[in-house]
Amino acid sequence: MHDQAHRLTPTEAGEIAKRGRKLLRAGKITHRDLVILDCLLWSCRNPVTGAIVVSYTALCRLAHVSREAVASALRRLQAFGVLTRIKRRVRVLWHQGGLQSRQAANAYVLHPPHSEFGGRTVIQSDRDILQIVEAPAAAVRAAQEALARVRAARSARLGLA
C-alpha cells in the first residue's frame, strides 16, 4: 500500500483535513496532532509532485510544538492510516574511502479517505474512524438476487404480480 506520492486534488486534500477534524472530535487525536497534520497538508506538501519531505525540526518550527509532540502526532496519524512514514537514509563517502549511512529527513505520503459512493462500504471501528472493505462481486450479485426474490414474494403477496 506504499503508493508513490501522487498529487492530491483539492477535494482529496479537503477530505484529509475533514478526516483529521473527525478524529479530533472523536477524541482519537489531540489538537497538536491536528496542527501537525495541517502543517504536512498545507505547508510541507509540494503541490506539483505531492511529495512531503520534512524534518522533525522543521515541523517543530512550523507547528510551534516540541519534538516529542511531533513524534507522537506522527505515530498516531500513522496508526489511523492518515499517512505513511518513509524513512530515508543517505550514504556519506569519506575522503579515505570510508562509507557511512545517516538518517535523512523522513518522507510522508498522505492517504485520502475513500467515500462510500465508490462501491465501498464504510465501517466504524474502535481503532480507525474509517476502515475500507471492498465488497466481493459474488456477494453483491447474491444480495441483488435475494432482494429480487423478496420483491417478487412481496408483489405476489399483495397481488401485484
N, C-alpha and C positions, 0 to 999 in steps of 0.2 A: 504494500500500500504506500510505498515511498515513491510517489509520482514526482517527476521533475517539477520544479517550480513553474507554475503557469500564471499568466497574467489574470488577475481577478477582475471580473466585471464589477462595475459599481454596485450592481444588485447583490453579487456574492459578497462583496466587502460589507455591505449593509447587513446582510444576513449573519455574517460572522459577528458583527458588533451587536446585533439583536440577540444572538445566542449568548454572548457574554453577559448582556443585561439580564437574560432569563436565568442564567447560572447564578448571578448575584442575588436576584430576588428570591431564588430557591435556597439561598444560604450555602451554596456549594463552593463559591469563591468569595474572596474579600474585595473591598474597594480597591486595594492596592493591586490585586490580580487583574482587575478590570482596567486599571490605569496602564499596566504593563501590556495587556492585550491591545489597548488603544494605541499605545506608542508603536508597537510592532505593526499594527494595521495601517496607521495613517502617517507615521513619521519615519519608520525604518524601511518600509517596503519600497522597492524600486518599482514605480508604476509601469515602466516599459517591459521589464523582464519578469516581475513578480517575485524576484529573489529578495530574501531578507538575510543579510549577513551583518550582525551587530554584536559587539562585545558587551559583557556584563557592565563594564564601566560606563559605556555609552548609555545603556538602558538606565543605570542609576542616575546619571545626569539628566536624562530626558524626563524621567518619571519622578525625580526628587525623592527617591526611596533608597534604602540600604541595599547592599549586595545580597544579604540573606533574604530580603523581601523579593528581590528579582529571582533568586534561585528557587524559592518556594512557589512563587507565582508561575514560573515556567514549568515546574514539576506538576503543579495542579492543573494547569491548562493542558499539558500533555496527557495527563491521566484522563481528562474528559474528552480527549480526541479533538481538541480545537486546533492543536498544532503538533508538528513533529519536529524534534530537535535533531540536527545532523551535526555530529562532532567532526571537526576538521583538524587535520594535522598538517604541519609544514616540515619538510626536511631542510636542515641547515647544514651546508658544507663548510668545514673549517679549512684554514689555509694549509694544513699539513695532511689533508686527505681524510680528516675525521668527518663523521656524519652524525647528526643529532636530529631527533624528531621533537617538535614542540607543538603544543596546543595552539591552534589559531582561533579566531572568533568563530563561534558556532553559527550555523545557518539554520533557518527555520522555514517550515512550509506550513501555511495556514490552510485549514480544511473547511470549506464552506459546508454548512449542513444541507442535507437533501430534503426536498419538500415531499409531502405525501402525494402530490399530484404527478410525480414522476413514475408511477407504477410501483411505489414502495409503500411499506407500512411503517408508521412511526410508533415506537413503543416507549413508554415511560419505564425507567428502571431506577433502582437506588443509586447505581454507580454513575450513570450518564443521564443527561436530560434527553438526549436523542440517541437512539440506537437503531440503525437501519437494518431491516431484514427484507431481503428480496423474496417475493412470493414466487414459488416454482410454477411454471406454466401448467403442469399437470394438475396442480392443486387449484389453480384459477379455473381451468376447464371443468373440473369436478364440482366446484362451487357453483359455476354458472349452470351446469346440468341439474344440480339439486334445486336451485332456485327456479328453473323452468318447470321441474316436476311439481314443486309447491304451488306455483302459479296455475298450472294445469289442474291440480286437485282442487284448488280454491274455486277456479272457474266452473268445474264440474259440480261442486257442491252448491254453488249459487245459481246453477242452471244457465250459465252464460256460454257454455261450450256448444 
